[in-house]
């Protein structure tokens, strides 16, 4: 099959069109840049922190953020979290270091060991046996906290993440299935519901890009990246929802896109409904904003490490 826009061999079919390599890259980049501008994800006076792991999504969003920030003379840097997952994170960080060196990007790396006192590998079994908490739950809490604290320490005004359309559809459906509608109010291209100076706004330039499109972009651009998944992923609820949504998408192409677009229609109503939720307190241990006296990260640190 040939590209709809030229006579070159097509590498992708989407939105009723066929794309060759060059036209697919242009389509992908333009769609991401339109998302950034439409939702004001990155603005002129920002100091942009790009959360990156060395995986396909984070390298792609780091590359495109670099192009955008250089074009408009906006400050940016990369931030990676080393959870301490041997045989996985060490390899992706190696790829990330090579990438950042190639493009001259400032890279900062902080670790669970440094921030919380131990690695995920060391606390994983204790979390399962003593606290009945899956590794992804522990990792998610520690990772979000480490990213926000580090971004704040580096004086970032925006925290860019590599979440794509698949991720958003999964998060929305997970919250529906668990009855966490207030959590859905905090989703969207710019995350968050309650404004707090200690929370760095998280933005998602890949918000409307399918996971398979991001994968293809990384391949076509020749990024040195491993497509291996975290060894803990299969123990997560997200993996169950992901697989079911993939099955639905195979039978009903465009389903993920429809889910996210339908969600965006009701998002303003959700934000309005939950805007007066109980305000954040201040964690008595670390000083971070928290719904309770002690934040989830400090609770886990007490239970699993101290």
N, C-alpha and C positions, 0 to 999 in steps of 0.2 A: 504494500500500500504506500502511496506517495503523500507527502505533506500537502495539506490543503492550501498553504500559502506559497509553495514553490514545487519544484519537481524532484526534490531530494527524497530519499527513503524515509518513511515515517518511523518514529521510535515510540510514539505515544498517541493514544486516542483519548480525548477528553472534551467535554462540552460540545459534542457533535462535530469536532474537528480532529484532523490528524496533524501531528507536529513532527517535523524533523528535529535533529539534535539542536541546531541553532535556534529554531523558532520555539522549541520547548523551553530552552533556557531563558529566552527573551520573555515568553509568556509567564514563566514562573517568577522571574525577577520583577516584572512590571506589576504582577498581581500582589506580591509582597509589598512593594513600594506604595501601591495604592492603599493598601490596608494601613500602613504606617501613617500616611497623610490623612486618610479619612477619619481615623480615630485619634489623631495627634499622639501617637505612641511615642514618638521621639521628636523633641522640639529643640529650637536653636540653642538655648542656654543650658541644655541638659548635660550632665556628666553621666554617660551611659555605661552601666555594668552589664556585660553579657554573661549569663550563667551558662557554662559550657562544660561538657564532660569528655568530649572527643568522639562522641557518637554522631551518627549521620544528621540528626535533627539539630543538635547544638553547633556542629561545624557549619552547617548550612546557614543557620540564623546568624552565627558569628561573621561569616563571610559577607552576607547581605547587609548586616548592620555596619560592617566596615565600609562597604561601598557607599551606603547612604550617609554615614557620618563624615566620610572624607569629602563627599560631594558638597555637603553643607557646612563643613568646618565645625563639626560637633565633637566634643571630647568623648572617648570611649575606651574601655579596657575589658579584658576577659577575666572571669573568676571561675575557678574549678574547685569542687569539693572532693577530697579523697576520703571516701567512707572507710577504706581499708578492706576491700574485697579482693583477695589475692587471686591472680589468674584472670581477672576481669578489669578492675579499675586501673591497675598498674599499666595494662596494655593500652587502654583508651587514653590515659594521660600521656603516654609516650607519643601516640598519634597527635594529640593536641599540642604538645610542645613543638613537634616538627612543623605543624601547621602555623602556629603563632610565630615561630622563627622565620618561616618562609615569607609571611606577610608583614613582619615587623610589628606584631600586636603585643602590647603589654599583657603579660599573664601573671595572675596571682593565684596561688594554690593554698587552700587551708584544709585541715584534716579533722575528722572526728576525734582522732587521738589528741590533737592540739586543743580543740574546742570543748570536748566532753570527757577526755581522759582515757578513751579506749577505742578500738576499732570495731566495726560492725561484725566482722568475723568472730571476734572474741566474745561478743555479747549476744550473738544470735541464738545459741543453744539455751542460754539462761533465759532469754526473752520468751522462748517457746515453752520451756518446761516449767519455769517458776511464775511467769506472768501471763502465760497463754497469749502472747502477742507475736504476730507474724513478723518476719524480718522487714517486710515492706512497710508495715505500720511504724516500726521503730525508725527505720531509715528515713521515711517521709517526714516525721516530726523533727528529727535531728537535722536533716538536710535543709528543710525550709528555714529552720532557725539559724543554722550556720550561714546560709546564703544571705538572709536579711541582716544579720549582725555584721558580716564581713562587708556587704555592700554599704552599710551605714558607716562602718569604720573607714572605708575608702571614699566617703563623701559622695556616693552615687545619688542621683536624683531619679533614675529609672533603672529597673532591673529587667533586662530582656531575657525571656526564656524561649526554649525551642518547642513549646507545645503546639501541636498541629490540630487540624480539624478532627482527626480520629480521637485524639486525647480529649478534646472538648466534648465530643459526643459521648465518649465513655464516662467522663466525669458527671455529665448531666444525668445519664441513665443510672449510674451508681447512686447518686443522691436521690433520685426518684425511688429506686428500689429499696433504699434504706430509710426513706421518709425524711431526708434532710433537705427540705426545700430552702431553708435559710442559707445553706451552703451554696445552692444554685444561684442565689442572689449575688454571691461574691464572684461568680464566673464572668466570662466575657473577654473581649480583647484586652481590656484593662481590668485586672482582678482587684477585688477588695470591696468592702461595703462600708466599714467604719473607718473614717479618716483618722490617722494618728501619726504624729511626726516621726515616730520610731519605726513605722512600717514604710519601706521603700516600695512605691507602686510597681507592680509587675505587669509587663506588657508582652503581647504575643504576636509578633509580626507574621508568623506562619499560621495564623488562626484559620484561614480559609484554604489551606493547602492540605490535601490528602497525604497520609503517611506514604503511600506508594509513589506519589509525586516527589516528595522530599527525598525518598530513597533514590529515585531515578536521577534527580538533580545532582545529588552527591556523586553518583556513579559517572554521569556525563561530564562533570567538572573535574573528575579524576582525584577527588579527595581521598587521601590515605585514611581509610576508616574501616573498623571492624563492624560487621553487621550482627555479631553475636549479642544475645540478650543477657541481661544480668541473671546469674544462676538462681536468684531467689524469686524471679518473676512468677513462676508457675504456682507459687504458694499464695498468690494474691487474688483478691476479689476482682481487681481490675482485669486480670488475665481472663477470667470467666466471662465478664461483660465484653471484653475485646473480641473474644472468639465468637460470641453470639452475634455481635454487631457485624463482624466479617461475614458470617453466614447469611445474615439478612441482606447485606450489601451485594453479595454474590447473586442472590435471588431477585433483588430489587435495586439495581444500580442507581446511585444517587440518594440512597436512604440516609447515609450519614450527613450529607449536605442538607437534606430536608430537616433532619433532627436539629441541627445547629441553627439553621435559619428560623425554624419555628420557635426555638428557644430564645433567639434574639428578639423576636416579636414580643415575648412576654417579659423579657428581662427588665425593662423600665418599671413594669408593674411590681415585679418581685423586689426591686430595689426600693421602690416607694413603700411597699408593705413592711419591709424589714429595716427601714432606715432608722427607726427609733428603738431598735433592739437594745438590750441593756448595754451601757457603755463599758469599754474595757477598763479593767483595773490595772494595777502595776504589780508585776510579780515581785514578791517580797524577797526573792533570792537573787534574781538577775537584773530586775528593773525593767524587763521587757513588758509590752502590753500583753494582758492575759485576761481571759474570761473568768478565771478563778484566782485565788490568792497566790497559788504557785502555778506557773505555766507548765504545759505538757512536757517540754524539753527538760525542765528542772526535775519534774516528777520522775521521768524515765531515768535521768542521771542518778537520782537517789536510789531507785529500785534496782537498776542494773549495773551500776558502776561503783558508786560510793559504798 
